[in-house]
Amino acid sequence: MDVTPQIAEGKQVIEAYGDKRFRVTGEVYEGSILVFPDRTLNWKVAAFEDLTVESLQPIIDAAGDVEVLLLGCGARMELVTKTVRGRVRDAGIVIEPMDTGAAARTYNVLMMEDRRVAAALIAV
């Protein structure tokens, strides 16, 4: 019996991360990324300190398609400022900070459950 989950064509699956890069559905991305179920974008946030409301604007712009944002903070979880958390929440999105590895794994699970999820992943 095959217990491997079926992944719909075109879905973005985070396959690997480390050495400041990610592999998503067979494509390698250098640096940090934003991952949606249907696309992956390069993200110009190199460290948690670079995180701003403006840097999350592509997520906020997709608010109708995203209900949960998994924020991969790097090697360890960090606390998001009230300003960032409030602006994301005002868009109707729950932001969940965690280390990047946990965010990548959680994204894959939620995406396969057809949840409206996105991940903002700082490269480690």
PAZA-785329 format. One record per residue: residue in one letter; x, y, z of N, C-alpha, C, O in turn. Coordinates in Angstrom, 1 decimal, padded with zeros to 4 digits. Example, Ala and Ser with C-alpha at 12.3 -4.5 7.8 and 13.67 -1.06 7.14 Angstrom:
  res    n.c1    n.c2    n.c3   ca.c1   ca.c2   ca.c3    c.c1    c.c2    c.c3    o.c1    o.c2    o.c3
    A   013.2  -005.7   007.8   012.3  -004.5   007.8   013.2  -003.3   007.8   014.2  -003.3   008.5
    S   012.8  -002.2   007.1   013.7  -001.1   007.1   012.9   000.0   007.9   013.4   001.1   008.0
This chain:
  res    n.c1    n.c2    n.c3   ca.c1   ca.c2   ca.c3    c.c1    c.c2    c.c3    o.c1    o.c2    o.c3
    M   000.8  -001.2   000.0   000.0   000.0   000.0   000.9   001.2   000.0   001.8   001.3   000.8
    D   000.6   002.2  -000.9   001.4   003.4  -001.0   000.7   004.4   000.0  -000.4   004.8  -000.2
    V   001.5   004.8   001.0   001.0   005.8   002.0   001.6   007.2   001.7   001.4   008.1   002.6
    T   002.3   007.4   000.6   002.8   008.7   000.3   001.7   009.6  -000.1   000.9   009.2  -001.0
    P   001.6   010.8   000.5   000.5   011.7   000.1   000.6   012.1  -001.4   001.7   012.3  -001.9
    Q  -000.5   012.2  -002.0  -000.6   012.7  -003.4  -000.5   014.2  -003.4  -001.3   014.9  -002.7
    I   000.4   014.8  -004.1   000.6   016.2  -004.2   000.1   016.7  -005.5   000.6   016.2  -006.6
    A  -000.8   017.6  -005.5  -001.3   018.1  -006.8  -000.2   018.8  -007.6   000.6   019.4  -007.0
    E  -000.3   018.7  -008.9   000.6   019.3  -009.8   000.6   020.8  -009.6  -000.4   021.4  -009.4
    G   001.8   021.4  -009.6   001.9   022.8  -009.4   002.0   023.3  -007.9   002.3   024.4  -007.7
    K   001.8   022.4  -007.0   002.0   022.7  -005.6   003.4   022.8  -005.2   004.3   022.1  -005.7
    Q   003.7   023.8  -004.3   005.1   024.1  -003.9   005.4   023.3  -002.6   004.8   023.5  -001.6
    V   006.4   022.3  -002.7   006.8   021.5  -001.6   008.2   021.9  -001.2   009.1   021.9  -002.1
    I   008.4   022.2   000.0   009.8   022.5   000.5   010.5   021.2   000.7   010.2   020.4   001.6
    E   011.5   020.9  -000.1   012.2   019.6  -000.1   013.5   019.6   000.7   013.8   018.6   001.3
    A   014.1   020.8   000.8   015.4   020.9   001.5   015.7   022.3   001.9   015.2   023.2   001.2
    Y   016.5   022.5   002.9   016.9   023.8   003.3   018.3   023.7   004.0   018.6   022.6   004.5
    G   019.0   024.8   004.0   020.3   024.8   004.6   021.4   025.5   003.7   021.1   025.6   002.5
    D   022.5   025.8   004.3   023.6   026.5   003.5   023.0   027.7   002.8   023.4   028.0   001.6
    K   022.1   028.5   003.4   021.5   029.7   002.9   020.8   029.5   001.6   020.7   030.4   000.7
    R   020.1   028.3   001.4   019.3   028.1   000.2   018.2   027.1   000.6   018.2   026.5   001.6
    F   017.3   027.0  -000.4   016.1   026.1  -000.2   016.0   025.4  -001.6   016.3   025.9  -002.6
    R   015.4   024.2  -001.5   015.0   023.5  -002.7   013.5   023.3  -002.6   013.0   022.7  -001.6
    V   012.7   023.9  -003.5   011.3   023.9  -003.5   010.8   023.3  -004.8   011.0   023.9  -005.9
    T   010.1   022.1  -004.7   009.6   021.4  -005.9   010.7   021.4  -007.0   010.4   021.7  -008.2
    G   011.9   021.0  -006.6   012.9   020.7  -007.6   013.8   021.9  -007.9   014.8   021.8  -008.6
    E   013.3   023.1  -007.6   014.1   024.4  -007.9   014.8   024.9  -006.7   014.3   024.9  -005.6
    V   016.1   025.3  -006.9   016.9   025.8  -005.8   016.8   027.4  -005.8   016.9   028.0  -006.8
    Y   016.6   027.9  -004.6   016.5   029.3  -004.3   017.6   029.7  -003.4   017.7   029.1  -002.3
    E   018.4   030.7  -003.7   019.5   031.2  -002.9   018.8   032.2  -001.9   018.1   033.1  -002.4
    G   019.1   032.2  -000.7   018.6   033.1   000.3   017.2   032.8   000.7   016.7   031.8   000.5
    S   016.6   033.8   001.4   015.3   033.7   002.0   014.2   033.7   000.9   014.4   034.2  -000.2
    I   013.1   033.0   001.3   012.0   032.9   000.3   010.6   033.1   001.0   010.4   032.9   002.2
    L   009.6   033.4   000.1   008.2   033.4   000.5   007.6   032.2  -000.3   007.8   032.1  -001.5
    V   006.9   031.3   000.4   006.3   030.2  -000.3   004.8   030.2  -000.1   004.3   030.3   001.0
    F   004.1   030.1  -001.3   002.7   030.0  -001.3   002.4   028.6  -001.9   003.3   028.0  -002.6
    P   001.2   028.0  -001.8   001.0   026.7  -002.4   001.2   026.7  -003.9   001.5   025.6  -004.4
    D   001.1   027.8  -004.6   001.2   027.8  -006.0   002.4   028.5  -006.6   002.6   028.6  -007.8
    R   003.2   029.1  -005.7   004.4   029.8  -006.2   005.4   030.1  -005.1   005.1   030.1  -003.9
    T   006.7   030.3  -005.4   007.7   030.6  -004.5   008.4   031.9  -005.0   008.7   032.0  -006.2
    L   008.7   032.8  -004.1   009.3   034.1  -004.5   010.6   034.3  -003.6   010.7   033.9  -002.5
    N   011.6   034.9  -004.2   012.8   035.3  -003.5   012.3   036.4  -002.5   011.4   037.2  -002.8
    W   013.0   036.5  -001.4   012.6   037.4  -000.3   013.9   038.1   000.2   014.8   037.4   000.6
    K   013.9   039.4   000.2   015.1   040.2   000.5   015.3   040.4   002.0   015.7   041.5   002.5
    V   014.9   039.4   002.8   015.2   039.4   004.3   016.3   038.4   004.6   016.1   037.2   004.5
    A   017.4   039.0   005.0   018.6   038.1   005.3   018.7   037.7   006.7   019.3   036.6   007.0
    A   018.1   038.4   007.6   018.1   038.1   009.1   016.8   038.6   009.7   016.1   039.4   009.1
    F   016.5   038.1   010.9   015.2   038.4   011.5   015.1   039.9   011.7   014.0   040.5   011.7
    E   016.2   040.6   012.0   016.2   042.0   012.3   015.7   042.8   011.0   015.3   044.0   011.2
    D   015.8   042.2   009.8   015.3   042.9   008.6   013.8   042.8   008.4   013.3   043.4   007.5
    L   013.1   042.0   009.3   011.7   041.8   009.1   010.9   043.1   009.4   011.1   043.7   010.5
    T   010.1   043.5   008.4   009.3   044.7   008.6   007.9   044.4   008.0   007.7   043.4   007.3
    V   007.0   045.3   008.2   005.6   045.2   007.6   005.8   045.2   006.1   005.2   044.4   005.4
    E   006.7   046.1   005.6   006.9   046.2   004.2   007.4   044.9   003.6   007.1   044.6   002.5
    S   008.3   044.3   004.3   008.9   043.0   003.8   007.8   041.9   003.7   008.0   041.0   002.9
    L   006.8   042.0   004.4   005.7   041.0   004.4   004.5   041.4   003.5   003.5   040.8   003.5
    Q   004.7   042.5   002.8   003.6   043.0   001.9   003.1   042.0   000.9   001.9   042.0   000.7
    P   003.9   041.2   000.3   003.4   040.2  -000.7   002.4   039.2   000.0   001.5   038.7  -000.6
    I   002.7   038.9   001.3   001.8   038.0   002.1   000.5   038.8   002.4  -000.6   038.3   002.2
    I   000.6   040.0   002.8  -000.6   040.8   003.1  -001.4   041.0   001.9  -002.6   041.0   002.0
    D  -000.8   041.2   000.8  -001.5   041.4  -000.5  -002.3   040.2  -000.9  -003.3   040.2  -001.6
    A  -001.9   039.0  -000.4  -002.5   037.7  -000.7  -003.5   037.3   000.4  -003.8   036.1   000.5
    A  -003.9   038.2   001.2  -004.7   037.9   002.4  -005.9   037.1   002.1  -006.3   036.2   002.9
    G  -006.6   037.2   001.0  -007.7   036.4   000.7  -007.4   035.0   000.5  -008.2   034.1   000.6
    D  -006.1   034.7   000.1  -005.7   033.3  -000.2  -004.9   032.7   001.0  -004.5   031.5   000.9
    V  -004.5   033.5   002.0  -003.7   033.1   003.1  -004.4   033.3   004.4  -004.9   034.4   004.7
    E  -004.5   032.3   005.2  -005.1   032.4   006.6  -004.1   032.3   007.7  -004.2   032.7   008.8
    V  -003.0   031.5   007.3  -001.9   031.3   008.3  -000.6   031.6   007.6  -000.3   031.1   006.5
    L   000.3   032.4   008.3   001.6   032.6   007.8   002.6   032.0   008.8   002.6   032.4   010.0
    L   003.4   031.1   008.3   004.4   030.4   009.1   005.7   031.2   008.9   006.2   031.3   007.8
    L   006.2   031.9   009.9   007.4   032.7   009.8   008.6   031.9   010.3   008.7   031.7   011.5
    G   009.5   031.5   009.4   010.7   030.9   009.8   011.7   031.9   010.1   012.3   032.6   009.2
    C   012.0   032.1   011.4   012.8   033.2   011.9   014.3   033.0   011.8   015.1   033.9   012.2
    G   014.8   031.9   011.3   016.2   031.5   011.2   016.5   030.3   012.0   015.6   029.4   012.1
    A   017.6   030.3   012.7   018.0   029.1   013.5   017.2   028.9   014.7   017.1   027.8   015.3
    R   016.5   030.0   015.2   015.7   029.9   016.4   014.5   030.8   016.3   014.5   031.8   015.5
    M   013.4   030.5   017.0   012.2   031.3   017.0   012.5   032.6   017.7   013.3   032.7   018.7
    E   011.9   033.7   017.1   012.0   035.0   017.7   010.6   035.6   017.9   009.6   035.1   017.3
    L   010.5   036.6   018.7   009.2   037.2   018.9   009.0   038.3   017.9   009.9   039.2   017.7
    V   007.9   038.4   017.3   007.5   039.3   016.2   007.1   040.6   016.9   006.3   040.5   017.9
    T   007.4   041.8   016.4   007.0   043.0   017.0   005.5   043.2   016.9   004.8   042.6   016.1
    K   005.0   044.0   017.9   003.5   044.2   017.9   003.1   044.9   016.6   002.0   044.6   016.1
    T   003.9   045.7   016.0   003.5   046.4   014.8   003.4   045.4   013.6   002.4   045.4   012.9
    V   004.3   044.5   013.5   004.3   043.5   012.4   003.1   042.6   012.7   002.3   042.3   011.8
    R   003.0   042.0   013.9   001.9   041.1   014.2   000.5   041.8   014.0  -000.4   041.2   013.4
    G   000.4   043.0   014.4  -000.9   043.7   014.3  -001.3   043.9   012.8  -002.4   043.8   012.5
    R  -000.3   044.3   012.0  -000.6   044.6   010.6  -001.0   043.3   009.9  -001.9   043.3   009.0
    V  -000.3   042.2   010.2  -000.6   040.9   009.5  -002.0   040.5   010.0  -002.8   040.0   009.2
    R  -002.3   040.6   011.3  -003.6   040.3   011.9  -004.7   041.1   011.3  -005.8   040.6   011.0
    D  -004.4   042.4   011.1  -005.4   043.3   010.5  -005.8   042.8   009.1  -006.9   043.1   008.6
    A  -004.9   042.1   008.4  -005.2   041.6   007.1  -005.9   040.3   007.1  -006.3   039.7   006.1
    G  -006.2   039.8   008.4  -006.9   038.5   008.5  -006.1   037.3   008.5  -006.5   036.2   008.3
    I  -004.8   037.5   008.8  -003.8   036.4   008.7  -003.2   036.2   010.1  -002.9   037.1   010.8
    V  -003.2   034.9   010.5  -002.5   034.5   011.8  -001.0   034.3   011.5  -000.7   033.5   010.5
    I  -000.2   034.9   012.2   001.3   034.7   012.0   001.8   033.8   013.1   001.6   034.1   014.3
    E   002.5   032.8   012.8   003.1   031.8   013.7   004.6   031.8   013.5   005.1   031.2   012.6
    P   005.4   032.5   014.4   006.8   032.4   014.3   007.4   031.1   014.9   006.9   030.6   015.9
    M   008.4   030.6   014.2   009.1   029.4   014.7   010.5   029.4   014.0   010.7   030.2   013.1
    D   011.3   028.4   014.3   012.6   028.3   013.6   012.3   027.9   012.2   011.2   027.3   011.9
    T   013.2   028.2   011.3   013.0   028.0   009.8   012.7   026.5   009.5   011.8   026.2   008.7
    G   013.4   025.6   010.1   013.2   024.2   009.9   011.7   023.7   010.2   011.1   023.1   009.5
    A   011.3   024.2   011.4   009.9   023.8   011.8   008.9   024.5   010.9   007.9   023.9   010.6
    A   009.1   025.7   010.5   008.2   026.4   009.6   008.1   025.7   008.2   007.0   025.5   007.7
    A   009.2   025.2   007.7   009.2   024.5   006.4   008.5   023.2   006.6   007.6   022.9   005.7
    R   008.7   022.4   007.6   008.0   021.2   007.8   006.5   021.4   008.0   005.7   020.7   007.4
    T   006.1   022.4   008.8   004.7   022.6   009.1   004.0   023.1   007.8   002.9   022.8   007.6
    Y   004.7   024.0   007.1   004.1   024.4   005.8   003.7   023.2   004.9   002.6   023.2   004.4
    N   004.6   022.3   004.8   004.3   021.1   003.9   003.1   020.4   004.4   002.3   020.0   003.6
    V   003.0   020.2   005.7   001.8   019.4   006.2   000.6   020.2   006.0  -000.4   019.6   005.5
    L   000.5   021.5   006.3  -000.7   022.3   006.1  -001.0   022.4   004.6  -002.2   022.4   004.2
    M   000.0   022.6   003.8  -000.3   022.7   002.3  -000.9   021.4   001.8  -001.8   021.5   001.0
    M  -000.4   020.3   002.2  -001.0   019.0   001.8  -002.4   018.8   002.3  -003.2   018.0   001.7
    E  -002.8   019.5   003.4  -004.1   019.4   003.9  -005.0   020.5   003.2  -006.2   020.7   003.6
    D  -004.5   021.1   002.2  -005.2   022.2   001.4  -005.6   023.4   002.3  -006.6   024.0   002.1
    R  -004.8   023.7   003.3  -005.0   024.9   004.1  -004.5   026.1   003.4  -003.7   026.0   002.5
    R  -005.1   027.2   003.7  -004.6   028.5   003.1  -003.4   029.0   003.8  -003.6   029.8   004.7
    V  -002.3   028.5   003.5  -001.0   028.7   004.2   000.0   029.3   003.3   000.1   029.1   002.1
    A   000.9   030.1   003.9   002.1   030.6   003.3   003.2   030.5   004.3   003.0   030.5   005.5
    A   004.5   030.6   003.8   005.6   030.6   004.7   006.6   031.7   004.2   006.9   031.8   003.1
    A   007.1   032.4   005.2   008.2   033.4   005.0   009.4   032.8   005.7   009.4   032.7   006.9
    L   010.4   032.4   004.9   011.5   031.6   005.5   012.8   032.3   005.4   013.3   032.6   004.3
    I   013.4   032.6   006.5   014.7   033.2   006.5   015.7   032.1   006.4   015.7   031.2   007.2
    A   016.6   032.2   005.4   017.6   031.2   005.1   018.5   031.0   006.3   018.9   031.9   007.0
    V   018.9   029.7   006.5   019.8   029.3   007.6   021.0   028.6   007.0   021.9   028.2   007.7
